[in-house]
Amino acid sequence: MNKTISLEQLPPQIENLLRANWEGHESLVLEHNGKPVAAIVPMDEYRKWHPNQDENAFDYELPADLLEAYHKLLDKKFSTGLTPEEEVKLAEVDQQLNDVEAAQPLIQSMQKHAALQDENWKQRFEEVVTKLRELKELM
């Protein structure tokens, strides 16, 4: 599943690094313990690899308030540590984010279904208007 995060939700240093990535049309390789584990590529390159990807698949963003709470607690966890209550809160926020992500395909499916229904209604409306015009000409 793809995840979408707004650049405004990232620390400025990461935003600047990513901006250089897409403006320079180059990939960014992420390492852990000296080994490549992931890559960030410009969107044009991603679309070459996934030509059938729905353009609207990236329209969904995780709720900013949940992401902010999650990052705040995570930063504190790695800098000064968390209290037991904060550990519980972090687990709750993490679960909420997972729940929201799990619902994303359902939400997108419902949006596509609604758009299809709108298209069907539009087509039916146009057919009715055409028939009315034909009847008007007969009269």
Helices and strands as residue ranges (DSSP letters): G 7-9, H 12-23, E 28-32, E 35-40, H 43-49, G 55-58, H 64-79, H 84-138
